[in-house]
Amino acid sequence: SLGSQGVQTDTKGISISDRLRLFNDKIYLRLAYDTYSDNVNGRKAEDETLHRTTVSAGLSYYTPENMPNISFNTRQYGRENSAVITSVTLPDGSVASTGNPVGDQTVTNSVSLDQRFQLGETEHTATLAYNISGSEDDYNPGSASDMSSISMAFSSKLSESLESNVAVSSTTQESMNKANVVDYTRINANA
């Protein structure tokens, strides 16, 4: 890695992906599968070896100009290792646990609509998107979390060198068996 922290090291795996264009490039289908394990060098214990797997798919439909384009994406990401929790009874009678098992999974789905249109000599794009995500942990059910977000964006290309963008999104996140709920709205604008 020549000392670069941006280069991932000590991993092995496989990544397969493809994008199919169908019906005169009106429909795009994207499929991807990645699986990776770390500890290639064997410097950690075998039960600390982390296995990551991602399966994702996307479908986009590019409609005629007077209708919005539609995209749907889904992604499932999981991590696990072979560590187990071992309970040990201490001399004072208390119980201590050792081991650091990992087993979590996150599923994310999104759907978006975008419409391009022209007003005068200015090209505009309006986008509406909805995202949901849920994660579960096999060893700590209380750490499960859910997120949903809806966003609207509007961009205008005023000239070759000037473009403006305005976006508003509203997000709800729930975790710790819904004991922790966070709602927030974000507004972005730039030119």
C-alpha positions as CSV (number, residue, x, y, z in Angstrom):
1,S,0.0,0.0,0.0
2,L,3.1,2.3,0.2
3,G,1.7,3.6,3.5
4,S,-1.5,4.9,2.0
5,Q,-4.4,4.5,4.4
6,G,-6.8,4.7,1.5
7,V,-5.7,1.4,0.0
8,Q,-7.4,-1.6,1.6
9,T,-5.0,-4.4,2.5
10,D,-5.1,-7.9,4.0
11,T,-8.3,-8.8,2.2
12,K,-9.3,-11.4,-0.4
13,G,-12.6,-11.9,-2.2
14,I,-14.5,-11.7,-5.4
15,S,-16.7,-9.0,-7.0
16,I,-19.1,-9.7,-9.9
17,S,-21.3,-7.1,-11.5
18,D,-23.1,-6.5,-14.7
19,R,-25.4,-3.9,-16.2
20,L,-27.8,-5.0,-18.9
21,R,-29.4,-2.5,-21.4
22,L,-32.7,-3.7,-22.7
23,F,-35.4,-2.4,-25.1
24,N,-33.3,0.1,-27.0
25,D,-31.6,1.3,-23.8
26,K,-34.9,2.2,-22.1
27,I,-34.4,-0.3,-19.3
28,Y,-31.2,-0.8,-17.4
29,L,-30.8,-3.8,-15.0
30,R,-27.8,-3.9,-12.7
31,L,-26.8,-6.9,-10.6
32,A,-23.8,-7.1,-8.3
33,Y,-22.3,-9.6,-5.8
34,D,-19.3,-9.0,-3.6
35,T,-17.8,-11.2,-0.9
36,Y,-14.6,-10.4,1.0
37,S,-12.7,-11.8,4.0
38,D,-9.9,-10.1,5.8
39,N,-6.9,-11.6,7.7
40,V,-5.3,-12.9,4.5
41,N,-1.9,-12.6,6.3
42,G,-3.1,-14.7,9.2
43,R,-2.0,-12.1,11.8
44,K,-5.3,-12.3,13.7
45,A,-7.0,-15.3,15.2
46,E,-9.3,-17.2,12.9
47,D,-12.4,-16.3,14.8
48,E,-11.5,-12.6,14.3
49,T,-11.6,-13.0,10.5
50,L,-14.4,-10.8,9.2
51,H,-16.5,-12.0,6.2
52,R,-18.5,-9.3,4.3
53,T,-21.1,-10.1,1.6
54,T,-23.1,-7.6,-0.5
55,V,-25.8,-8.4,-2.9
56,S,-27.4,-5.5,-4.9
57,A,-29.7,-5.0,-7.8
58,G,-31.1,-2.0,-9.6
59,L,-33.7,-1.4,-12.2
60,S,-34.1,1.9,-14.1
61,Y,-36.7,2.7,-16.7
62,Y,-36.0,5.7,-19.0
63,T,-39.3,6.9,-20.2
64,P,-40.3,9.2,-23.1
65,E,-39.5,12.9,-22.4
66,N,-42.9,13.8,-21.1
67,M,-42.9,11.1,-18.4
68,P,-40.6,10.8,-15.3
69,N,-37.7,8.2,-15.3
70,I,-38.1,5.6,-12.6
71,S,-35.3,3.8,-10.6
72,F,-35.5,1.1,-8.0
73,N,-32.4,-0.2,-6.1
74,T,-32.0,-2.7,-3.3
75,R,-28.9,-3.7,-1.4
76,Q,-28.3,-6.4,1.3
77,Y,-25.0,-6.1,3.3
78,G,-23.9,-8.5,5.9
79,R,-20.9,-9.1,8.2
80,E,-20.0,-12.1,10.3
81,N,-17.1,-13.9,11.9
82,S,-16.8,-17.3,13.7
83,A,-16.2,-15.9,17.2
84,V,-18.5,-17.2,19.9
85,I,-19.4,-15.8,23.3
86,T,-17.7,-17.9,26.1
87,S,-19.0,-17.5,29.7
88,V,-16.5,-18.0,32.5
89,T,-17.3,-18.3,36.2
90,L,-14.9,-16.2,38.2
91,P,-13.6,-17.2,41.7
92,D,-16.0,-14.8,43.3
93,G,-19.0,-16.5,41.6
94,S,-19.6,-13.8,39.1
95,V,-19.8,-14.6,35.4
96,A,-17.7,-12.9,32.7
97,S,-18.1,-13.2,29.0
98,T,-15.3,-13.3,26.4
99,G,-15.4,-13.3,22.6
100,N,-16.4,-10.8,20.0
101,P,-18.9,-12.3,17.7
102,V,-20.1,-10.3,14.7
103,G,-23.3,-11.0,12.8
104,D,-25.2,-8.1,11.4
105,Q,-27.2,-7.4,8.3
106,T,-28.4,-4.2,6.6
107,V,-31.1,-4.0,3.9
108,T,-31.6,-0.8,2.0
109,N,-34.2,-0.1,-0.6
110,S,-34.8,3.1,-2.7
111,V,-37.1,4.3,-5.4
112,S,-36.8,7.6,-7.3
113,L,-38.6,9.5,-10.0
114,D,-36.9,12.3,-12.0
115,Q,-38.3,14.5,-14.7
116,R,-36.4,16.7,-17.1
117,F,-38.1,19.7,-18.7
118,Q,-37.3,22.9,-20.4
119,L,-38.6,26.4,-19.6
120,G,-37.4,28.9,-22.1
121,E,-33.7,28.2,-22.7
122,T,-33.2,26.7,-19.2
123,E,-33.1,23.0,-18.6
124,H,-34.5,21.8,-15.2
125,T,-34.7,18.4,-13.4
126,A,-37.0,17.6,-10.6
127,T,-36.4,14.5,-8.5
128,L,-38.4,12.7,-5.8
129,A,-36.8,9.9,-3.9
130,Y,-37.8,7.6,-1.0
131,N,-35.3,5.4,0.9
132,I,-35.7,2.9,3.7
133,S,-33.1,0.9,5.5
134,G,-33.1,-1.6,8.3
135,S,-30.3,-3.3,10.2
136,E,-30.3,-6.3,12.6
137,D,-27.6,-7.7,14.8
138,D,-27.7,-11.4,15.7
139,Y,-25.8,-10.9,19.0
140,N,-27.3,-7.6,20.1
141,P,-31.0,-7.3,19.1
142,G,-31.3,-4.0,20.9
143,S,-28.9,-2.4,18.4
144,A,-31.3,-2.9,15.5
145,S,-32.1,0.3,13.7
146,D,-34.5,1.6,11.0
147,M,-34.2,4.6,8.8
148,S,-36.6,6.2,6.3
149,S,-36.1,9.3,4.2
150,I,-38.0,11.2,1.6
151,S,-36.3,13.9,-0.5
152,M,-37.1,16.4,-3.2
153,A,-34.5,18.1,-5.4
154,F,-34.7,20.7,-8.1
155,S,-31.8,21.6,-10.4
156,S,-31.5,24.2,-13.2
157,K,-28.8,24.5,-15.8
158,L,-28.8,28.2,-16.5
159,S,-25.9,28.2,-18.9
160,E,-22.8,26.0,-19.8
161,S,-21.0,27.3,-16.7
162,L,-23.9,27.9,-14.2
163,E,-26.1,25.3,-12.6
164,S,-28.2,25.7,-9.4
165,N,-29.4,22.9,-7.1
166,V,-31.9,23.0,-4.2
167,A,-32.8,19.9,-2.2
168,V,-34.9,19.2,0.9
169,S,-34.9,15.9,2.7
170,S,-36.8,14.6,5.8
171,T,-35.3,11.6,7.7
172,T,-36.5,9.5,10.6
173,Q,-34.1,7.1,12.4
174,E,-35.1,4.7,15.1
175,S,-32.7,2.5,17.2
176,M,-32.5,0.7,20.5
177,N,-35.9,-0.9,20.2
178,K,-37.4,2.5,19.2
179,A,-36.1,4.1,22.5
180,N,-34.0,6.4,20.4
181,V,-35.9,8.3,17.7
182,V,-34.3,11.1,15.7
183,D,-36.2,13.2,13.1
184,Y,-34.4,15.8,11.1
185,T,-34.8,17.9,7.9
186,R,-32.0,19.0,5.7
187,I,-32.0,21.8,3.2
188,N,-29.1,22.1,0.6
189,A,-28.7,24.8,-2.0
190,N,-25.7,25.6,-4.2
191,A,-24.9,27.2,-7.5
